[in-house]
Amino acid sequence: MSDVENKVRKTKARQPGDPMRITLLVDEELSTRLNKTVPHGFRKHIMVSLITTVLDAIDADGEMMMGALMAGQYKLVRIDDREAAL
């Protein structure tokens, strides 16, 4: 058995609830902007919060929300400012 096969066999199986990695390809300008704006230690938390917010909006409004997001017709509003924005 090769070293690679041996390492694969020794890794533990992923358990339900274990974190999963998501990889996104973005253009260089967006990547540079993210690197300049969001400190490295906050990126995971910010991205998880954004994904959760987007999924909650899609759960609430379905395909209409996906279309609005893709068309740039949606923006984040601070909870404190929600009533003023309506």
C-alpha positions in Angstrom: 0.0 0.0 0.0 1.4 3.4 -0.9 1.8 6.3 1.5 -1.0 8.2 -0.1 -3.4 5.2 0.2 -2.3 4.7 3.8 -3.0 8.4 4.7 -6.4 8.2 3.0 -7.4 5.2 5.0 -6.3 6.8 8.3 -8.3 10.0 7.9 -11.5 9.9 10.0 -14.8 10.0 8.2 -16.7 13.2 8.1 -19.4 13.2 10.7 -22.8 15.0 10.4 -22.5 18.5 11.6 -18.7 18.8 10.8 -17.8 22.0 9.0 -17.6 21.9 5.2 -15.3 23.9 3.0 -16.9 26.1 0.2 -14.6 27.4 -2.6 -15.7 30.3 -4.8 -14.0 31.7 -7.8 -14.2 35.5 -7.9 -12.5 38.1 -10.1 -9.3 39.7 -8.9 -10.9 43.0 -8.2 -13.4 41.5 -5.8 -10.7 39.4 -4.1 -8.5 42.5 -3.7 -11.4 44.5 -2.3 -12.2 41.7 0.2 -8.6 41.5 1.3 -8.3 45.2 1.9 -11.7 45.6 3.6 -12.3 42.6 5.8 -9.5 41.4 8.2 -8.5 37.8 7.6 -9.8 36.6 11.0 -13.3 38.0 10.3 -13.8 36.6 6.8 -15.2 33.2 7.7 -17.8 34.8 10.1 -18.8 37.5 7.6 -19.2 35.0 4.8 -21.2 32.6 7.0 -23.4 35.5 8.1 -24.0 36.6 4.5 -24.8 33.1 3.3 -27.2 32.6 6.2 -28.9 36.0 5.4 -29.2 35.2 1.7 -30.6 31.7 2.4 -33.1 33.2 4.9 -34.3 35.7 2.3 -34.6 33.0 -0.3 -36.6 30.8 2.1 -38.9 33.7 2.8 -39.4 34.9 -0.8 -38.2 32.0 -3.0 -37.4 32.5 -6.7 -38.4 36.1 -6.6 -35.5 36.8 -4.1 -33.0 34.9 -6.2 -33.9 37.0 -9.2 -33.7 40.2 -7.3 -30.3 39.2 -5.9 -28.9 38.3 -9.3 -30.3 41.5 -10.8 -28.7 43.7 -8.1 -32.1 44.8 -6.8 -31.4 43.8 -3.2 -29.3 45.4 -0.5 -28.5 44.8 3.1 -30.1 47.2 5.6 -29.1 47.5 9.2 -31.9 46.2 11.5 -32.0 49.6 13.3 -32.7 51.2 9.9 -35.2 48.7 8.6 -38.3 50.8 9.5 -36.8 53.9 7.9 -36.0 52.0 4.7 -39.6 50.8 4.4 
